[in-house]
């Protein structure tokens, strides 16, 4: 088995490569310097050269607010790039794991979204990721679409690192309390993705760490576990303006994982504790 991982230098891609290595699964990580997925010919040539059995597509444009001002670039990466990759997978007879997002839903209501719940993205980013899903469905029969939310990992920037950095210079911070969802630790997600590669149980899945919280509750737990005395003040979304509209309901049902007999990810507080320990060095990054 040979696995190709796009976005190898990103939060998720880096942890997927580590997990593949730990299982002695032959793999190759690629990023923009290797080939641009928006370049159709380069994408086809690269897959033909490596001839993977599975492509785990972690590369994406994820700057949610910035996407509102540069929709063409967002579309180029998340839509054109994904379609090129899906077509190249079909040509190479490879299956594909596409990483999607809670942003494909409207964010209304207060019950968990099922994998087949009606879509209704309200941001450029969300619309681009849904278009990426459509491209995968259009071109491939063997695929996994895995929707995640609130990602944090050892590479790059994320909410946990931001909170830890702010706590070093501030006595209190304001964090939104009316957006509810689940954090996703990339180390835990990488384990599930590799399980999927070995399972051949294709389909659409939701995969986040267990349990729900608000961003404010997430921040409060970060402060508690890190030993910080920085106070977190819960505020409403209306009090914290962002360029792109955030979903107030990011709850994702795990029924699809259960039905396929995949193991759910650990509880989010446990995942946070593991992240803080792994990144402590042992002093927080």
N, C-alpha and C positions, 0 to 999 in steps of 0.2 A: 504494500500500500504506500502511495506517495501523496502527500498533502502539501498544497501551496497555500500560504497565508498572506493575504494582502494587508497593508497597513501594519507591517511588522514592527514598526518603531512606535506605534501608538500604545495606549493603555492596555487594551484588550489583546491586540496582536502579539505584544511582547510576552504576555502570560500564556497565550495559546502555544507559542513556540516552546516555552519552558515545559508546559504540560506534555506536549508531543515528545519532547526530548526524554522526559522522565518515563515515558512508555515505550521508548525505543521505536517510535513510528517515524519512518523516513519523511522528511519534510524540508521545505525551503520557505524562508520569509522574504517577501519583496515589499518595496516601498516606492515612492515616486522616483527616486534616483535609478531604479531598475527599469521601470517602464511606467508610462502614464496610461491609466485605464481609460482615459478619455480619448486616447489614440487607438482606434479600432485595430489597425494593422499591427501595431506594436503589441497589443493585448493578444491577438490571435497568434502572432509569432512566438511570444513568450510561453503561452500554454502549449503550443505545439512542440516547443523545444524541451520543456520540462515534462510534459505529458502526465499531469497529476490525475489521481483517481478522485480526489476531492479538493475543492477550493473553499477555504474559509475566508469569506469576504469581510474583513474588519475595516478596510479603508473607507473613510467617509468624510464629508464636510459636516462638521458638528457645531460650528459657531452659530448658534440659534438666532441671536440678535443680529449679528452681522449679515446673516443670510437675507434679512429683510432689505438690506441696502445693496446687496450683490447677488440677486437671485440667479443670474446667468451662471456665475461660477458655482453656486450651490447645485444647480441643475446639471452642470457639466460633470461634476464629480458623482453626485448621488443618483442621477438618472441616466445620463449618457454612459458614464463609466460602468454602472451596474449592468446596463443593457449590453454593452460590449462584452463584459465579462461573462454574462449569461449565455450569449451567443457563442463565445469562444469555448465555454464549458460544453455546450451542446456539440460543437464541432469536434472537441477532444474526447467526447464520451465521458465527461467528468460530472460528478454531482456537485452541488453548491450549497454552502451554508451562508445565508444572507442575514446580516445583523440589522434588525429594524428597531423600532422605537414605539413607546407609548404615545408619541406625538401624532401617530396616524389616526388617533381617535379625537373626538371633540373635547373631551375632558369634562363633559357634563355628568350629572348624577352623582351617586355615592356608592354604587355597587361595582364589583370588579368586572372589567371587560373580558368577554370570552374571545377566543381567537377569531370567531366568525361574527362578532358584533359589528354593527354598522360603523363605517369609517366616517371621519369628518374633520380632517386636519385644519387647523386655523392659523398655521404659520407656513412660511415658505419652506422652512426645514421639514416640517411634518408632511407637507404636500410632496416634497422631493423624495422622502423616504417611502411614502406610499406608492409613488410612481416607480420607485426601484422594486418594490414588491411586485407590482404589476408586470414589470419586465421579466422578473424571475418566473412568474407563473406563466407568462406568455411563451417563453422559450424553452423551459425545462420541465421534464416530468419527474426527475429525481432531484429534489431540493429540500432544504430546511429553511424556513423563515423563522427567525428567533427574535421576538420583540423583548427589549430590555428597557430599563429606566434608571435614572439617577446613578450613573456609573462612576465608580471610583476605583483607582488602581495605583500601582507604584510608579508608573510612567506619567509624564505630563501633568497638567493641572486638573484639579477636581474640587468639589465642594469641601471635602474633608481637609485638604491642604489649605484651602482658602480660609476656612474657619480657624485652623491651627495658627496660621500666619497672623490673622487679625487678632487672635487672643493674646499675642505677644506684645501688641502695642495699644490695645484698647481695653477699657474696663467693662464695656458693654457694647453689644451689637444688636441691630434689629433684623429679624428674620421672619419671612412669611410663614403664617400658620394655617392658612386656608387652602393650601395645595397639598393633597394627600397622595402618597405613593409608597414605593419600596426602593431602597438603595440596592445596587447591584455591584458586588465586589468581583472584579475581573478574574481574580485567582479562582474563585468558586465557579464562575461562569465557564472558565476555560476547561475545567474538569467535565462539566456537562457537555460542552461542545465536542470534546474528544470522545465522550461516551456515545454521542450521536453518530460520529464518524464510524464508529465500530458497529453500531446497531443496524444501520440501513432502515431505520424507522422514519421515513421521510414524512414531512408535514409542516404545519404551522404551530409554533409553540410560544408560550410566554415564559420567560425565565428571569426572575429577580430573586433576591434573598427573601426569606420568609418574614411576614409581618408587615404592617403598615405604620406609617408615621407622617407627620408634617415635616416640612423643612426645618421649622423651629425646633421640633422635638428631636430631629436628627442632630441639629447643632447643639442642643442641650446635652445630648448623650456624648457627643464628641468632647465637649468641655468636661463632662463628668469623668469619662474614661481617661482623658489625658491629664486630669488633675488641674485643669485651668480654673481660675476663679472669675473668668470673664462671664458676665451675665448676658443671657440671651433674652431679648424682649420680643415676644410674638407680635406681629403686625399683620394687617390684611394685604392682599395683593394690590388693592386700590392705593395703599400707602407706599407701594414700592413699584414704580413704573419701570417697565422693560419694553424694549423695541418690539419684541415678539410676544404674543400672548401665550402664557403658560397654561397647561391643562390643570384645572383644579382637582380633577379626579384622574389619577394615574394608576389606580388599582388595576392589576392584571390577574385574571384567574389562571390558576395552574392546572386546571382540569386536563388540559392536553398532555401535560407531563405525566399526570397520574395514569391516564388511560394508556399511554405508551410504556408505562412502568419505568419511567426515568426517575431517578432520585431527585427530590427537590433540593434547592440550594439551602444552606444553613440559615438560621435566624439572623436578621440584619445586625442586631447588637453583637452577636458572636463574630460575625464577619468584620465588623468595625474593630473589635478587640484584636482580632488576628492581624488586620491591616496595621493598626498602631504598633503592635509588637514587631511585625516584620519590617516596619519602617523606622523603628526607634533607633536602632544602631548602637546604643539604645538612647537616642534623643530624637525627638520628632523632626521630620523634614518639613 
